[in-house]
């Protein structure tokens, strides 16, 4: 899926964010204005929250510059009359919590302990959702109307081409991770043998957790329903070759060694599938690069026009 355009149900954030539950409480400090962007102040408190968010994501970045760009995005949303309702934000927040096997109240607590706060995260969600719409409008304009941002656009395009709605395989997947900390990478070969042995016993998702009992540092994650165009690129080809009850070869990752099993699969055909199929086709023709270039150019334009004061 494209990194910036056409995110389905806020999937880009879910895919990009890996929660670390380790509590982190930043020292309390008096808040002061650090930047003013088109008369909108950005405080040290805002920047501290974003720095904590970056730490939680295990991602490098300049928290101050990220807040400047978010402020520019929100201003552009207002100019374009793009409104993201509180319900949309709360629904996306709940979906994100659910994808991490948490209730929203538990998510609130974790974000608070990490120094991010739920309100900061929800502001981020709102800005990302609105920015996707702004980018979608810009993309359609840049693409001569050939781009799309909604399921209905995808269906209309399909029907205009004389075809029915496409179908795609929907998978229920399970991920098994044999965790190997960075300080213990010398044990990777041993862990790979253990993972290969477990994979050899895999014939469905019902018994996986039973197999994992007694094994040290093994995580079993239910990935839920995934449409073929949404499969992680590094796993997609291997998953598509499998029958139900099969598992991919064991692979080394930054988490350790892991494999993915197919619990079930079925063919589905609806407006969402049509949207995703067209997105996948666009990405295969350089859509990702085009979207990234458009995003970068858009932000640069907003920065050039903005009044940004450093205090």
Secondary structure, DSSP 8 states (H G I E B T S, - for coil): --SSSS-STTHHHHHH----------------EEEEETTEEEEHHHHHHHHHHHHHHT----HHHHHHHHHHHHHHHHHTT----HHHHHHHHHHHHHHTT--HHHHHHHHHHTT--HHHHHHHHHHHHHHHHHHHHHHHHHTTT----SHHHHHHHHHHTT-----EEEEEEEEEEEE--GGGGGGHHHHHHHHHHHHHH-SSSSSHHHHHTT-TTEEEEEEEEEEGGGS-HHHHHHHHT--TT-B---EEETTEEEEEEEEEEEEE-SHHHHHHHHHHHHHHTTHHHHHHHHHHHHHHHHHHHS-EEE-
